[in-house]
Amino acid sequence: AGGSFYATRTQGVGGANSTLKIRQVSRLSRPLARKPQEVKIAGTLSPAEGGEEILVAYRGSGGWKSTTEIAASNGNFTSTFRVKKGAVVVAQWIGDDERAGAGSAALKIPPKKKPRK
């Protein structure tokens, strides 16, 4: 009896399995940059309906930061952020009433190495 605080009673864990994968699309262009450089990652949520909110979190030299991206109907999404050196990136989806939530493996974006002399 009574309602539930959550949108679903299973909080996204009782439905069909979901997968969430991310990959790096662009690389750091300069070694150990003094100014932040733009990095782009792309990911895929499967199965997808479109409109799912994907939390993309990254940790660089300034600690953890996050942004929310919206998945397309095919499950694809992209995220762009700026880092000074390297970073670690993860993506998470909370799930819904029919599909369990999912998280990506950590993606390490290494700093570009200085050229050897």
C-alpha positions as CSV (number, residue, x, y, z in Angstrom):
1,A,0.0,0.0,0.0
2,G,1.1,3.5,-0.6
3,G,3.5,5.0,-3.1
4,S,7.2,4.7,-3.4
5,F,9.7,7.5,-3.2
6,Y,11.6,6.1,-6.2
7,A,10.2,6.0,-9.8
8,T,10.6,2.2,-9.6
9,R,10.7,-0.1,-6.7
10,T,13.8,-1.9,-8.0
11,Q,15.8,1.3,-8.6
12,G,16.9,0.0,-12.1
13,V,18.3,-3.3,-11.0
14,G,15.4,-5.6,-11.7
15,G,15.2,-5.4,-15.5
16,A,17.0,-6.7,-18.4
17,N,20.8,-6.4,-18.5
18,S,22.3,-3.2,-20.0
19,T,25.8,-2.5,-21.2
20,L,27.6,0.8,-21.3
21,K,30.9,1.2,-23.2
22,I,33.1,4.2,-23.7
23,R,36.2,4.9,-25.9
24,Q,38.5,7.8,-26.5
25,V,37.9,9.7,-29.8
26,S,40.6,12.4,-29.6
27,R,44.0,12.5,-28.0
28,L,46.0,15.1,-26.1
29,S,47.9,17.1,-28.7
30,R,50.7,18.4,-26.5
31,P,52.8,16.9,-23.8
32,L,52.2,18.0,-20.2
33,A,50.2,21.0,-21.2
34,R,50.2,24.2,-19.3
35,K,46.8,25.0,-20.8
36,P,43.9,22.6,-20.7
37,Q,43.3,20.5,-23.8
38,E,40.0,19.2,-25.2
39,V,39.4,15.5,-25.1
40,K,36.4,13.8,-26.6
41,I,35.0,10.4,-25.7
42,A,32.2,8.4,-27.3
43,G,30.0,5.8,-25.8
44,T,27.2,3.4,-26.4
45,L,24.3,2.2,-24.2
46,S,22.7,-1.1,-25.2
47,P,19.8,-1.7,-25.4
48,A,18.7,1.9,-25.8
49,E,15.4,3.7,-26.4
50,G,16.8,7.2,-26.7
51,G,16.8,10.0,-24.2
52,E,18.6,8.1,-21.4
53,E,20.7,10.3,-19.2
54,I,24.3,9.1,-19.0
55,L,26.5,10.5,-16.2
56,V,30.1,10.9,-17.5
57,A,32.6,11.5,-14.7
58,Y,36.3,12.3,-15.2
59,R,39.2,12.8,-12.9
60,G,42.1,14.9,-13.9
61,S,44.6,17.0,-11.9
62,G,41.7,19.0,-10.4
63,G,39.7,16.2,-8.9
64,W,36.4,14.6,-10.1
65,K,34.1,16.5,-12.4
66,S,31.0,15.2,-14.1
67,T,28.5,16.1,-16.9
68,T,25.2,14.5,-18.1
69,E,24.9,13.5,-21.7
70,I,21.7,12.3,-23.5
71,A,21.8,9.0,-25.4
72,A,20.5,9.0,-29.0
73,S,17.9,6.4,-30.1
74,N,20.8,4.1,-31.1
75,G,22.4,4.4,-27.7
76,N,25.3,6.6,-28.9
77,F,26.5,9.6,-26.9
78,T,29.6,11.8,-26.8
79,S,31.2,14.0,-24.1
80,T,33.9,16.6,-24.4
81,F,36.0,18.0,-21.6
82,R,39.3,19.7,-20.9
83,V,42.3,18.3,-19.1
84,K,45.8,19.5,-18.4
85,K,47.5,16.2,-18.4
86,G,45.8,12.8,-18.3
87,A,42.5,11.7,-16.9
88,V,40.4,8.7,-15.9
89,V,36.8,8.6,-17.3
90,V,33.8,6.5,-16.4
91,A,30.2,6.5,-17.5
92,Q,27.1,5.4,-15.6
93,W,23.4,4.9,-16.3
94,I,20.9,4.5,-13.5
95,G,18.5,2.2,-15.3
96,D,14.7,2.3,-15.6
97,D,11.7,0.2,-14.9
98,E,12.6,-2.3,-17.7
99,R,16.4,-2.3,-17.8
100,A,19.1,-2.6,-15.2
101,G,21.6,0.2,-14.8
102,A,25.1,-0.1,-16.1
103,G,28.5,1.4,-15.7
104,S,31.5,1.5,-18.0
105,A,35.0,0.2,-17.3
106,A,37.4,3.0,-16.4
107,L,39.0,4.6,-19.4
108,K,42.5,6.0,-18.8
109,I,43.5,8.9,-21.0
110,P,47.3,9.0,-20.7
111,P,49.2,12.3,-20.9
112,K,51.1,12.7,-24.1
113,K,54.8,11.9,-23.5
114,K,57.6,14.3,-24.2
115,P,59.5,13.4,-27.3
116,R,62.8,11.7,-26.6
117,K,65.9,13.6,-27.6
